């Protein structure tokens, strides 16, 4: 596994493009016949165990979750579940997808399948209750609000798992490539940079690099580069006394007027107005 570096800006970019979709959300007292064996779902599942007993299998590992545990059954992985006696589970559950960079979130992140949330059970239970209520409501606003609650549940899960989160080892090539692109762009913000230069640095054809960037960040490489330039420009305007011309030069715009137009397009204000607002 690869350690997660939360300070890397490309991680932030990926997470900003995270998209979620809720397929189902309910509270259930499982039947004694509750069972399905060796199937591979196209969606993730959360189980919040409130009471009872049962059996889960993820890949080749067997588990017996208990009350107060939040369980993740990831998409695209072989799994099974079953009741084991008459004291069946009472649980909140949901089926959902969470995608970023063309993959499911948990195809990027390796996380524990089971977390003890006894200390925070009431708050998490309330979120699942709201999610189930919203999912049963056919109104347009409920579709929007259920996404917000699902994001909160995912965030709560990742917060509880924080110290144990790593990158899935199979994503190593993507991570190395993204880090190389990020570093190249950071090192050359003050210089004119072409698509061909970025592609050459990471040994990709320019056309493939465009598709690769659109897949992971929903923008072209040059728009990503411009976004990074504007981020650095805002930082310099906020934290230094450099003139607008000096800032412009440090982020690769030798023409101050061109820089001011690009900055206004990105931030809806001029560099001078932005600095005044920050102060």
Buried (B, 14 or more C-beta within 10 A) or exposed (E): EBEBEEEBBBBEBBBEBBEBBBBEBBBBEBEEEBBEEEEEBEBBBBBBBBEBBBBBBBEEEEBEBBBBBBBBBBBEBEBBBBBBEEEBBBBBBBBBBBBBBEBBBBBBBBBBBBBBBEEBBEEBBEBBBBBBBBBEEEEEEBBEBBBEBBEBBBEBBBEBBEEEBEBBEEBEEBBEBBBBBBEBBEEBBBEEBEBEEBBBBBEBEBEEBBEBBBEBBBBBBBEBBBBBBBBBBBEBBEEEEBEBBEBBBBBBBEEBEEBBEBBBEBBEEBBEEBBEEEE
